[in-house]
Amino acid sequence: MSPGGRVLRLNPIACDAHGVCADLLPEMVTLDPWGYPVIAPGPVPAELEEHARRAVASCPTLALRLERQPRAG
């Protein structure tokens, strides 16, 4: 994980709890008791970045984003 990596961000207002993100990226997304995603904190590991992109692209409500994490300092 390098500084300035990518992080997953969720817009909870836009999310309708379809669960697609958890199906495609279970290493970083779990579902709460109501089916809404809970995103693991921290940057997306390089080996999971393609899976993260797929989860973002598959979100039916566009509630999930993959953003560049600002570098510290």
N, C-alpha and C positions, 0 to 999 in steps of 0.2 A: 504494500500500500504506500503510495507516494503522496507527499503533500500536494494538494491541488487536485486530488482524485475526484471521482464522481460520487454523489450521494443521491439516494432516493428521497423524494419529497411527495407527500400526499396532500391533496386538497380534500379535507374531510367533508366539506359542503357539497362538492361535486360527486363524491363517491356514493354509489348505490349498493355496495356490498355484493357485487357479482362474484368475487373470489377468484377471478382469472389470474390476478397477480400472484396469489398464494400458490396456485396450481403451477405456474410457470417459474416461480422463484421461491420455493419453500425454504431455501437457505437463509433468506432475508425477510420474508413476509409470512407472518402467521395471521390467523383470524381470531378475533375476539368472540365471545359467546353469541354475538348478534350477527356475525359474519363479516364484520368490517376489518380491514387490514391493519395490522400492527407492524410497522417497519422497524427493523433492527437499526440501532444507531450506528453512526460511523460510515466511513467510505465503503463503496462497493469494491470487493476484491477484484483484481484484474481478471481472474479466471471466471468470474461471474458476470462481467460487464455485458457480454453478449446476451446472456439470459435476462439481465435487467432491461436491456433495450427491447427485447421481445415482450417482456411484461408490460413495459410502458406503451409500446405500440399496440398491444392487445387490449388495453383498458377501454371498455365500451363507453365510459363517460369522460375520458381524458383527465382523470383525477390524479394520475400518477405521472411524475416527471423525473427525469434523470438530469441533475444539475451539476455543474462543475463546482467543486468545493473551493472556496477561497483559500489561498495560501496564507499560512500564519506568518506574521511579521511584516 
